[in-house]
Amino acid sequence: MLKGKKIGLRARHEDDIPILLTELYDDPVNSSRAEGGPWRPIMPGSKDSRLMPDDKDQSKVPFSVVELDGGTLVGSANLWGIDTHNRCAHIGLGLLPSCRGKGYGSDVVATLCHYGFVLRGLRRLQIETLSDNHAMLRAAERNGFVREGVLRSSAWVLGHFMDEVLLGLLAEEWKPDTPGSETPQR
């Protein structure tokens, strides 16, 4: 398990999936804002590809996010779009509604940066988020991500187009000792 200050990133367990489906993906509003596609209902017991790890797909690494104190599941995180030639990837995360506003997001981003830069040897990490997702914007910027641009009207969300903010961080810019990005424990 990768350990941050408050959270750990571990492999997805089978018993995480029903919780993540119920808390994150069964909510049409949350799912529509996070997925980049229309919400669709998922049958209980379904092997939903968004949550099921695929050991053959090397372009995505899914994690379950747990509290260090007690091991309670608090969300999902991943490195996706991993490009080993250009040494870059995208960061994604989703926290359960009851776990938001507790500083977990910044810690998840910090721990994913450690994973991407130190363990994977990547050169660039990128985050795309809706322009009104202030929590994600703060978590990214606390970890040194720089706003690189706005993708105007690029996301169709709940009946209208929204802007997305593009943020990037290069390995040489990453400072694991900045507030919100403590070096994960080993």
N, C-alpha and C positions, 0 to 999 in steps of 0.2 A: 504494500500500500504506500502511496505517496502521501506524505503528511505536510499540511500547511500549518498555520497557527491555530485555526479553529476546526478545520475540516480535513478529511482524508479522501483521497481518490482511490477507489479500488475497482476491481473487476465487477461487472454486472452479475448479480446473483439472480437466479430464477425467481425468488420470492420478492425481488425489487420490482419486477415488471408489472404486476397488478397494481401496485401502489403508484408507480409512475404513470401508468395508463389512466387510472382514476383521477389523480391529482393534477396531471399536466395535459394529457391528451384527450380526455373526455370533456374538457371545458372548451366549447367552440370559440370563445373569445380569446383565451390564452393560446390555444392551438393555432388559430388563424394568425395571431400576431407573431408567433414564434417559428412557424413551420415554412413559411414561404410558399404555401399552397393552401387550397381550400380545406377546411375541416371535413373529416369524414368519420362516421361512427365506426368503432372497432369492436368486433364481437369478443366477449369475454373468452379468454383462453387462446385468442388469436396469436400467432407468431409474428407480430408486427415488426417489420424490418427496421423501423426507427429505433427500436429498443433492443432487439435481439442481436447480440454480437455475432459477427461473421468473421471467423478466423482467416478466411481466404481473402477478404477485402482489406488490403493493406493501406487503403486511402483514408481509413477512418478508425479512430481508437475511442470506443465508448467507455465511460467511467460512471460508476455510481458515486455520488457525493454523500459522505456520512460525517456526522459530528465526531470529533475525536473523543469527547467525553460521552461515552455510552454507545457509540456506533449507530445512532439513529439515522436512518436514511433521510436526507434533506433535499436531494435533487439528482440531476443528471448533468454530465458535462462530457464534452468530446473535443478531440482534435479531428478535423475533417478536411477533405480536399488536400490531403497530404501529397505534396509533389516532391519526390525525392531527388529529381533532377535539379529543380530550381531551389530546393531546400526551403520550402515555405508550406504553411498550413493555415487553416482558419480555426478560430476558437468558437465554441458554442456552449451555452449552459442554460439550464432551467432549474429554478428552485421551487420547491413545493410552496404553495401560497402561505402556509403557516410559518415558513422559514425565511421569508423575505424581510429585509430591513434589519438584519442582525449582523451585517458585515461579512456574511458568507461569500457573497459574490466577488468581492475584492480578493478574498483568500483563494477562491477557486481559480480566478484569473492568474494570480501569482503562482499557484501550484502548476497550472497548465503551462505557464511560461517556463518554469523550471523543467518540466517534462520536455517541452518542445526544444528549448535551447540547449539544455545540459544533456539530457538523455537521448534525444533524437538528433542533435547536431544541426537543427534547423537554423536558418539565417533570418527568416522573417515570419512573424505571426500577424494575422489580420483578423479584425472583427468587423462585421456588418451588423448594424442594429437600427431599428426604427428610430427616427429622430426624436420621438417623445419617450423613449425608453431611458429616462434619466438615471435610473439605477445602474444600468449596464454602461452607460457613458461614463458615469463616475467611477465605476469599478475598473474600466479600461484605463482611464486617465490617471487614476491613482497608481497604476502599475506602469506608467510611462508611455502608454499608447498615445499617438499623435493623430489628431483629426486630419485626414488627408483629403477629404472631399465629401460632397453630398451627392447622392444619386437621386436626382429629382424625380418624384412621382414614379419610383421604380417598384414599389410594393403595393399590390392590390390587397387591401385588408378591410374586411367587413363592409364592403360596398363602396369603398373609395380608395384612391391612390394616396400613398404616403411616401415621404422622403425617407431614405436610408442614409445613415452616416457611416462612412468608411474610415476605420482607424487602423493604423499599422505600428508595429514595433520591430526594430531590427535588433539582432543579437547584441551588437556592440553598444546599443542605446539602453539595453536592459540593465537595471540596477536592482538586484535582488534585495538590497537592504533599504529600499524606499518604503515609506509607510504604506501598509496594505499589501506589500509584496515581500514578506519575510522569506528568507531561504527555507524551503521545506526541510523538515527533519528527515534524517535517513534511518 
